[in-house]
Amino acid sequence: MIGQVLSAVEMLAARMEGGLAVPTPPLAGAIDFFKSFVGRCHEAKEEEGLLPLLAAYGAPGGGWLAALVAEHDEGRRLLGALHLPSGRQAVESEVLTLLRAYLALLRRHMAREHAVLFPCAERLLSPADDVHLERIFGQVEERAIGRGGQKVMLALAEAILQACHSIESAGGSRAVVARDIMRARPGVVAPGESLARAAELMGTLGTRELLVVERGALIGILTRGDMEPYRGHYEWTTARAAMTPDPVTVGADAPITAVARVLLERRFNSVPVTERGRLLGMVTRHDLLRLLVD
């Protein structure tokens, strides 16, 4: 849900940068969502529960753990400086700059979580740790947003998404989004299929990467680089064993500028497009170049 709100607000920011009017209430609601749910709840759960536990297991506290906490602090600073005008006044350029900086920070932060934090937690934590964390998370949530607060925050997020969808659908031009240029039929392999089958499919499609999909849900991405350590063992090695799990994705309504930023900053050739965990398509660097030429 955080990712969906992020994509929606990126769309609003892209419209404002393009000189289009954007009503203040959805932006104000989104900033409240980011402050309350992301800053005071989600990130506090990590800082008070997950990150100290991983540090106790020997995760590099001066490395990516410290980088995550620094990003939390910077996000809270940016949100604290964001003050939207009241009524129908236009959003000032300084506010838009701060908003853009926060959105870019949150996008990078979520990518770091998916690439490093969550895989580390899956690898190190025990069932007893899960129980311990669940207790801490409950305490943080009750303190930050109150009993039943999660339902309130999710309802706020849904209202923001509906408002943004209405703005986008209400006549006139709109920013190009991932859905507009994505490839609806990317190369897909099942997790139980062999790397020999994956290599054959890559050759047929002329691609260096495949998406690993199980029952419609994206669970990983498999690249030529992922397969290289298993050379000579392709026939009896599965895609699941070699894939990169939980790959970075973008939402279908993510502005093209946000998609390009992910590809550039992560040095990806492509990025999957998902909606509530289900694969919709893929956007590649080639797709962005074709759009630029068009």
C-alpha positions as CSV (number, residue, x, y, z in Angstrom):
1,M,0.0,0.0,0.0
2,I,2.9,2.4,0.7
3,G,4.2,1.6,-2.8
4,Q,0.8,2.4,-4.4
5,V,0.5,5.7,-2.6
6,L,4.0,6.5,-3.5
7,S,3.3,5.9,-7.2
8,A,0.1,7.9,-7.0
9,V,1.8,10.9,-5.5
10,E,4.6,10.6,-8.1
11,M,1.9,11.0,-10.7
12,L,0.6,14.2,-9.0
13,A,4.1,15.6,-8.7
14,A,4.7,14.9,-12.4
15,R,1.4,16.7,-13.3
16,M,2.5,19.7,-11.2
17,E,5.9,19.8,-12.9
18,G,4.1,19.8,-16.2
19,G,2.1,22.9,-15.2
20,L,-1.2,21.0,-14.6
21,A,-3.4,21.9,-11.6
22,V,-3.6,19.4,-8.7
23,P,-6.0,19.8,-5.8
24,T,-4.5,20.1,-2.4
25,P,-6.5,17.5,-0.4
26,P,-5.0,14.4,-2.0
27,L,-1.5,15.8,-1.4
28,A,-2.3,16.7,2.2
29,G,-3.8,13.3,2.8
30,A,-0.7,11.6,1.3
31,I,1.7,13.6,3.4
32,D,-0.3,12.7,6.5
33,F,-0.2,9.1,5.4
34,F,3.6,9.3,5.0
35,K,4.1,11.0,8.3
36,S,1.8,8.8,10.4
37,F,2.0,5.4,8.8
38,V,5.5,5.4,7.2
39,G,7.5,7.6,9.5
40,R,5.9,7.0,13.0
41,C,4.7,3.4,12.5
42,H,6.4,1.4,9.7
43,E,9.9,2.9,10.2
44,A,9.6,2.9,14.0
45,K,8.9,-0.9,13.8
46,E,12.1,-1.4,12.0
47,E,14.2,0.9,14.3
48,E,12.8,-0.5,17.5
49,G,12.4,-4.2,16.5
50,L,13.8,-5.5,13.3
51,L,17.1,-3.6,12.9
52,P,18.4,-4.1,16.5
53,L,17.6,-7.8,16.2
54,L,19.5,-8.1,12.9
55,A,22.4,-6.2,14.4
56,A,22.5,-8.7,17.3
57,Y,22.9,-11.4,14.7
58,G,26.0,-9.6,13.3
59,A,24.4,-7.6,10.4
60,P,26.8,-4.7,9.6
61,G,25.5,-1.9,11.8
62,G,27.9,0.6,10.3
63,G,26.8,-0.4,6.7
64,W,23.4,-0.8,5.3
65,L,21.7,-0.8,8.7
66,A,23.0,2.6,9.4
67,A,22.1,3.7,5.9
68,L,18.5,2.7,6.4
69,V,18.2,4.6,9.7
70,A,19.8,7.7,8.0
71,E,17.2,7.5,5.3
72,H,14.5,7.3,8.0
73,D,15.9,10.5,9.6
74,E,16.2,12.3,6.2
75,G,12.6,11.3,5.3
76,R,11.2,12.7,8.6
77,R,13.2,15.9,8.1
78,L,11.8,16.4,4.6
79,L,8.2,15.6,5.7
80,G,8.6,18.0,8.6
81,A,9.5,20.8,6.2
82,L,6.6,20.1,3.9
83,H,3.8,22.7,4.4
84,L,1.1,22.7,1.8
85,P,-0.8,25.9,1.0
86,S,-4.4,26.1,2.2
87,G,-7.5,26.2,0.0
88,R,-6.9,26.5,-3.8
89,Q,-3.5,28.2,-3.8
90,A,-1.0,26.7,-6.1
91,V,1.8,24.6,-4.7
92,E,5.0,26.6,-4.6
93,S,8.1,25.4,-6.3
94,E,10.0,25.0,-3.0
95,V,7.2,22.6,-1.7
96,L,7.4,20.6,-5.0
97,T,11.1,20.3,-4.7
98,L,10.8,19.0,-1.1
99,L,8.1,16.6,-2.2
100,R,10.1,15.3,-5.1
101,A,13.1,14.8,-2.8
102,Y,11.0,12.8,-0.3
103,L,9.4,10.6,-3.1
104,A,12.8,9.8,-4.6
105,L,14.2,9.0,-1.1
106,L,11.3,6.7,-0.3
107,R,11.6,5.0,-3.7
108,R,15.4,4.3,-3.0
109,H,14.7,3.2,0.5
110,M,12.0,0.7,-0.5
111,A,14.4,-0.7,-3.1
112,R,17.1,-1.1,-0.4
113,E,14.7,-2.9,1.9
114,H,13.7,-5.4,-0.8
115,A,17.3,-5.9,-2.0
116,V,19.0,-6.2,1.4
117,L,16.9,-5.9,4.5
118,F,14.1,-8.4,3.9
119,P,16.3,-11.1,2.4
120,C,18.6,-10.8,5.4
121,A,15.7,-11.1,7.8
122,E,14.4,-14.1,6.0
123,R,17.8,-15.7,6.3
124,L,18.6,-15.0,9.9
125,L,15.4,-14.8,11.9
126,S,13.8,-17.8,13.7
127,P,10.2,-18.4,14.5
128,A,10.9,-17.2,18.1
129,D,12.2,-14.0,16.6
130,D,9.0,-13.6,14.6
131,V,7.0,-13.8,17.8
132,H,9.3,-11.3,19.5
133,L,9.0,-8.9,16.6
134,E,5.2,-9.2,16.4
135,R,4.9,-8.1,20.0
136,I,7.1,-5.1,19.4
137,F,5.3,-4.2,16.2
138,G,2.0,-4.3,18.0
139,Q,3.3,-2.0,20.7
140,V,4.7,0.5,18.2
141,E,1.5,0.4,16.2
142,E,-0.8,1.1,19.2
143,R,1.5,4.0,20.3
144,A,1.8,5.5,16.8
145,I,-1.7,5.2,15.4
146,G,-3.8,3.7,18.1
147,R,-6.0,0.6,18.3
148,G,-7.6,0.1,14.9
149,G,-5.3,2.7,13.5
150,Q,-4.1,0.5,10.7
151,K,-7.6,0.3,9.3
152,V,-7.8,4.1,9.4
153,M,-4.5,4.4,7.6
154,L,-5.5,1.9,4.9
155,A,-8.8,3.7,4.4
156,L,-6.9,7.0,4.0
157,A,-4.6,5.3,1.5
158,E,-7.6,4.0,-0.5
159,A,-9.1,7.5,-0.5
160,I,-5.9,9.0,-1.8
161,L,-5.7,6.4,-4.5
162,Q,-9.3,7.0,-5.6
163,A,-8.8,10.7,-5.6
164,C,-5.6,10.4,-7.7
165,H,-7.4,8.0,-10.1
166,S,-10.2,10.6,-10.5
167,I,-7.7,13.3,-11.2
168,E,-5.9,11.2,-13.8
169,S,-9.2,10.1,-15.5
170,A,-10.8,13.6,-15.6
171,G,-10.2,14.6,-19.2
172,G,-7.3,16.4,-20.6
173,S,-3.7,15.2,-21.0
174,R,-2.0,13.1,-18.3
175,A,1.5,12.0,-17.6
176,V,2.6,8.8,-19.3
177,V,2.7,5.9,-16.8
178,A,4.3,2.4,-16.7
179,R,1.0,0.8,-17.8
180,D,1.1,2.8,-21.1
181,I,4.4,1.4,-22.3
182,M,4.9,-1.8,-20.5
183,R,5.3,-5.1,-22.3
184,A,2.2,-7.2,-21.3
185,R,3.9,-10.5,-22.2
186,P,7.4,-10.5,-20.7
187,G,9.5,-13.7,-20.6
188,V,8.2,-15.9,-17.7
189,V,9.5,-19.1,-16.2
190,A,8.0,-21.2,-13.3
191,P,10.2,-21.6,-10.2
192,G,10.4,-25.3,-10.7
193,E,11.6,-25.2,-14.3
194,S,15.3,-25.9,-15.0
195,L,17.9,-23.4,-15.9
196,A,18.3,-25.3,-19.2
197,R,14.7,-24.4,-20.0
198,A,15.3,-20.8,-18.9
199,A,18.4,-20.5,-21.1
200,E,16.5,-21.9,-24.0
201,L,13.7,-19.4,-23.5
202,M,16.1,-16.5,-23.2
203,G,17.6,-17.5,-26.5
204,T,14.2,-17.7,-28.2
205,L,13.1,-14.4,-26.8
206,G,16.4,-12.6,-27.3
207,T,16.5,-11.5,-23.6
208,R,18.9,-11.8,-20.7
209,E,16.3,-12.0,-18.0
210,L,13.1,-13.8,-17.2
211,L,10.5,-13.2,-14.5
212,V,9.8,-16.1,-12.1
213,V,6.1,-16.3,-11.5
214,E,4.1,-18.7,-9.3
215,R,0.3,-18.8,-9.5
216,G,0.3,-15.3,-11.1
217,A,2.4,-13.7,-8.4
218,L,5.9,-12.4,-9.2
219,I,8.4,-14.1,-6.8
220,G,11.8,-13.4,-8.5
221,I,13.8,-12.4,-11.5
222,L,16.3,-14.6,-13.2
223,T,19.2,-13.1,-15.2
224,R,22.1,-14.5,-17.1
225,G,24.3,-13.3,-14.3
226,D,22.3,-15.3,-11.7
227,M,22.7,-18.4,-13.8
228,E,26.4,-18.1,-14.4
229,P,27.5,-19.9,-11.1
230,Y,25.4,-22.9,-12.1
231,R,27.0,-23.4,-15.6
232,G,27.4,-27.1,-16.3
233,H,24.5,-27.8,-13.9
234,Y,21.6,-26.2,-15.8
235,E,19.7,-29.5,-16.3
236,W,19.1,-30.2,-12.6
237,T,19.2,-26.7,-11.2
238,T,15.8,-24.9,-10.8
239,A,15.0,-21.3,-11.5
240,R,14.1,-20.9,-7.8
241,A,17.6,-21.8,-6.7
242,A,19.3,-19.2,-8.9
243,M,16.8,-16.4,-9.1
244,T,16.9,-13.1,-7.2
245,P,13.8,-13.2,-4.9
246,D,11.5,-10.3,-4.3
247,P,12.7,-8.1,-7.1
248,V,12.3,-4.3,-7.2
249,T,9.0,-3.5,-9.0
250,V,7.0,-0.4,-10.0
251,G,3.2,0.1,-9.9
252,A,1.2,0.2,-13.1
253,D,0.4,3.9,-12.5
254,A,4.0,4.9,-11.7
255,P,5.0,7.9,-13.8
256,I,7.6,7.2,-16.5
257,T,10.0,9.6,-14.8
258,A,9.9,7.4,-11.6
259,V,10.4,4.2,-13.7
260,A,13.4,5.8,-15.5
261,R,14.8,6.8,-12.1
262,V,14.6,3.2,-10.8
263,L,16.4,1.9,-14.0
264,L,19.0,4.6,-13.7
265,E,19.8,4.4,-10.0
266,R,19.6,0.6,-9.7
267,R,21.4,0.1,-13.1
268,F,18.7,-2.2,-14.3
269,N,17.9,-3.1,-17.9
270,S,14.2,-3.6,-17.0
271,V,11.8,-3.5,-14.1
272,P,8.6,-5.6,-13.6
273,V,5.2,-3.9,-13.3
274,T,3.0,-5.3,-10.6
275,E,-0.3,-4.6,-8.9
276,R,-1.0,-6.0,-5.5
277,G,1.8,-8.5,-6.0
278,R,0.5,-9.8,-9.4
279,L,2.6,-9.4,-12.5
280,L,1.2,-7.1,-15.1
281,G,4.2,-6.6,-17.4
282,M,7.7,-5.3,-17.8
283,V,9.3,-1.9,-18.8
284,T,12.7,-2.0,-20.3
285,R,15.3,0.7,-21.2
286,H,14.4,0.0,-24.8
287,D,10.7,0.9,-24.1
288,L,11.7,4.2,-22.6
289,L,14.0,5.0,-25.6
290,R,11.2,4.2,-28.0
291,L,8.9,6.5,-26.1
292,L,11.4,9.3,-26.3
293,V,11.8,8.8,-30.0
294,D,8.0,8.8,-30.5
